[in-house]
Each structure stands twice: as C-alpha cells, then as structure tokens.
Amino acid sequence: MQIRTSTLQDLNQILKLYENARDFMANHGNPHQWGTSYPSIALVEQDIAAGNSYVCEQKGNIIATFYYANEMEETYANISAGGWQNDASYGVVHRITSDGTVRCKAPHRLKCCFTESGNLKIDTHRDNTIMQQLLEKNGFVYCGIIYVENGSERLAYQKTLDLSHVVL
C-alpha cells in the first residue's frame, strides 16, 4: 500500500469514501458523528490545498483517506475529565476512513503518522466504539473529553513515545 498526499483529481473518490463512511457509521450505532454531510466538499478541498489530506492506494486504486498535520488543534487546548499525556508538539489525525476492501489499513495509517510525529492526538465520537477499540488496540491512551467547534463532545486519545527510559 502506498500513502501519498491527495490532489484535487482525487476529490470525487475521497468524497465517495466519506459517503460510505457515513453510511457505515450510521449502520453501526454512530449516526451523529458525521451526520449526513460531514466533511463538506469545501473542507476536503481546504485539506487538499493545505497538503494535509492523504490517500492510500493499492494497485492504483484509492482505498482510504485521512487528514494528518503537525499542528496545534484549537479544540485540543481545553480537555476535561482528564488531561493530555504531555504538552509537547504533536500531530493530529482526523477524518480517517477506508473503502473496507482491505482489512487493517487504519493501524498502518496511524503508525505512519505516529512515526512522523512521535506524539499523536486524535478524537472520536462516544458512539464510535469501533474507532475507540482500534485506538486502544494500537497503543493510544484515553485522555479525556474535548469539545469540537459545534460544541459536541469527543473522546480524546494520545499516543506518545515513552522517553522515560532514555538517559541523556
């Protein structure tokens, strides 16, 4: 599988992946996280223009997409019912989805992002138990609750390098 930066030529395929993800979430007990229209075309275009949208290709076909950036996420500034593992700079992952044709792609994408940043934060809806299990299985630690721009809560997770054993 190859991971590359998305281009505007990928837009229709990316939008189809998100449409399928909304249907999947609705059919698996999570109809509210993305509703019927998230992410918007404008948001995906913005992600692509900023160089933060990625696709995964296998045999020339786009099979997955996600957002990744090394940036401070405004909604992560305030966390309740817990706290982040550290205050170091971090990468964020959002809008991760696939077409479902190849199993276990999400851990590979998360591993690539973690390798890039060494400190990775992600959030998910309380009803998205599939993502919660995937995150915990892949070494992410539940840190607390954050609130996204529309005021709804999300469960916040972080994976960081354990440098406590490093002697300088």
For each residue, the residues with C-beta under 8 A, 3 or more apart:
1: 56 57 58 63 102 105 108
2: 56 57 58
3: 54 55 56 57 109 112
4: 54 55 57
5: 51 53 54
6: 10 11 14 47 48 53 54 55 65
7: 10 48
8: 11 45 48
9:
10: 6 7 13 14 48 53 55 62 65
11: 6 8 14 15 41 44 45 48
12: 15 16
13: 10 16 17 55 62
14: 6 10 11 17 18 44 53 55 62 65
15: 11 12 18 19 41 44
16: 12 13 19 20
17: 13 14 20 21 62 64 65 97 98 99
18: 14 15 21 22 34 38 39 44 65 95 97
19: 15 16 22 23
20: 16 17 23 24 97 99 100
21: 17 18 24 25 34 97
22: 18 19 25 26 34 35 36 38
23: 19 20 26 27
24: 20 21 27 28 100
25: 21 22 28 30 31 33 34 128
26: 22 23 30 31
27: 23 24
28: 24 25 130
29: 127 129
30: 25 26 33 125 127 128 129 130
31: 25 26 35 127
32: 35 125 127 152
33: 25 30 38 124 125 127 128
34: 18 21 22 25 37 38 39
35: 22 31 32 38
36: 22
37: 34 40
38: 18 22 33 34 35 43
39: 18 34 43 44 47 95
40: 37 43 44
41: 11 15 44 45
42: 45 46
43: 38 39 40 46 47
44: 11 14 15 18 39 40 41 47 48 53
45: 8 11 41 42 48 49
46: 42 43 49 50
47: 6 39 43 44 50 52 53 67 95
48: 6 7 8 10 11 44 45 51 53
49: 45 46
50: 46 47 53 69
51: 5 48
52: 47 67 68 69
53: 5 6 10 14 44 47 48 50 65 66 67
54: 3 4 5 6 65 66 67 68 109
55: 3 4 6 10 13 14 62 64 65
56: 1 2 3 62 63 64 65 98 105 108 109
57: 1 2 3 4 60 61 62 63
58: 1 2 61 63 102
59:
60: 57
61: 57 58
62: 10 13 14 17 55 56 57 65 99
63: 1 56 57 58 98 99 101 102 105
64: 17 55 56 96 97 98 99 105 106 109
65: 6 10 14 17 18 53 54 55 56 62 95 96 97 98
66: 53 54 93 94 95 96 97 109 113
67: 47 52 53 54 92 93 94 95 96
68: 52 54 91 92 93 94 113 116
69: 50 52 91 92
70: 89 90 91 116 117
71: 91 92
72: 76 77 89
73: 76 77 92 121
74: 77
75: 78 123 146 147 148 149 154
76: 72 73 79 84 92 121 123 146 156
77: 72 73 74
78: 75 146 147
79: 76 82 83 84 143 144 145 146 156
80: 144 145 146
81: 144 145
82: 79 142 143 144 145 156
83: 79 143 144
84: 76 79 87 121 143 144 156 158
85: 141 143 158 160
86: 119 160
87: 84
88: 119 160
89: 70 72 117 119
90: 70 117 119 120 121 158 160
91: 68 69 70 71 113 114 116 117 119 120 121
92: 67 68 69 71 73 76 120 121 122
93: 66 67 68 96 109 110 113 120 121 122
94: 66 67 68 122
95: 18 39 47 65 66 67
96: 64 65 66 67 93 106 109 110 122 131
97: 17 18 20 21 64 65 66
98: 17 56 63 64 65 101 102 105 106
99: 17 20 62 63 64
100: 20 24
101: 63 98
102: 1 58 63 98 105
103:
104: 107 108
105: 1 56 63 64 98 102 108 109
106: 64 96 98 109 110 134
107: 104 110 111 134 137 138
108: 1 56 104 105 111 112
109: 3 54 56 64 66 93 96 105 106 112 113
110: 93 96 106 107 113 114 120 122 135 138 140 159
111: 107 108 114 115 138
112: 3 108 109 115 116
113: 66 68 91 93 109 110 116 117 120
114: 91 110 111 117 118 120 159
115: 111 112 118
116: 68 70 91 112 113
117: 70 89 90 91 113 114 120
118: 114 115 160 161
119: 86 88 89 90 91 158 159 160 161
120: 90 91 92 93 110 113 114 117 140 158 159 160
121: 73 76 84 90 91 92 93 156 157 158
122: 92 93 94 96 110 135 140 156 157 158
123: 75 76 146 148 154 155 156 157
124: 33 128 131 132 135 154 155 157
125: 30 32 33 128 131 152 154 155
126: 153 154 155
127: 29 30 31 32 33
128: 25 30 33 124 125 131 132
129: 29 30 132 133
130: 28 30 133 134
131: 96 124 125 128 134 135
132: 124 128 129 135 136 142 155
133: 129 130 136 137
134: 106 107 130 131 137 138
135: 110 122 124 131 132 138 140 157
136: 132 133 140 142 157
137: 107 133 134
138: 107 110 111 134 135 159
139: 159
140: 110 120 122 135 136 157 158 159
141: 85 157 158 159
142: 82 132 136 155 156 157
143: 79 82 83 84 85 156 157 158
144: 79 80 81 82 83 84 156
145: 79 80 81 82 153 154 155 156
146: 75 76 78 79 80 123 153 154 156
147: 75 78 151 152 153 154
148: 75 123 151 152 153 154
149: 75
150:
151: 147 148
152: 32 125 147 148
153: 126 145 146 147 148
154: 75 123 124 125 126 145 146 147 148
155: 123 124 125 126 132 142 145
156: 76 79 82 84 121 122 123 142 143 144 145 146
157: 121 122 123 124 135 136 140 141 142 143
158: 84 85 90 119 120 121 122 140 141 143
159: 110 114 119 120 138 139 140 141
160: 85 86 88 90 118 119 120
161: 118 119
162: 165
163: 166
164:
165: 162
166: 163
167:
168:
